[in-house]
Structures are given as C-alpha cells and as structure tokens.
Amino acid sequence: RLIGSTRFYSHDEIDASVRVGYTFLSPEYWGTSANLQIKKVMLDYIFQYVEKVYFDIGEENFRSRKATKKLGAVQYKKEDGGKLIYILSENEYLL
C-alpha cells in the first residue's frame, strides 16, 4: 500500500552532499513513526556516499521542521520566500 513519497535530489559531489525532501505522507500516517522510519532507511543508505544532507523546509511547516530536528539536523540558513535550509552531517545524525 502506498502511503506517500520522498526523494533524494541535487547531489553535489564537490560539497559531498545531497538533498532530501518533497516528502508527502497520507494524513493517516501523520504523527506516527512512519516518516522517521523512512528517513532512517534513507539516511543510513546515503551516508555511505555523502558527508551531509540538506533539507529544504517551508518556514511555516512546523511538522517537518520538528521531524527534521529529531534526526539531529540544525537550521543552516533562511532563504527568500520563507524557505529554511536544515543541514545534517553524518557525525550529528541521531538515529
């Protein structure tokens, strides 16, 4: 059963980084451990190949901001248009 989607994008070999995002979960899975489990699988995999992961999150998207902080990510910068960039290094990864 399909419960949502997410993806890796914008791989940067020079920065040894990738972005994770465009995550959408069915509302029935909000507030469950589904997103955390999905991100754990993704991060366990990708940290074999990169040193850091960036997350682009809307400033008003408090649910995603909280979930990203649980992984160990911290706010890196704020861009125009209300987009926040969070960064997570392998050393700071909490799962």
DASULTA-V182644 format. One record per run of one state. SS is the DSSP state (h for helix, s for strand, l for the rest). FROM is the first residue (numbers start at 1). TO is the last residue. If there is no record, write none. Layout:
BEGIN
ss=SS from=FROM to=TO
ss=SS from=FROM to=TO
END
This chain:
BEGIN
ss=l from=1 to=3
ss=s from=4 to=12
ss=l from=13 to=16
ss=s from=17 to=25
ss=l from=26 to=26
ss=h from=27 to=29
ss=l from=30 to=33
ss=h from=34 to=46
ss=l from=47 to=51
ss=s from=52 to=58
ss=l from=59 to=61
ss=h from=62 to=70
ss=l from=71 to=73
ss=s from=74 to=79
ss=l from=80 to=82
ss=s from=83 to=89
ss=h from=90 to=92
ss=l from=93 to=95
END
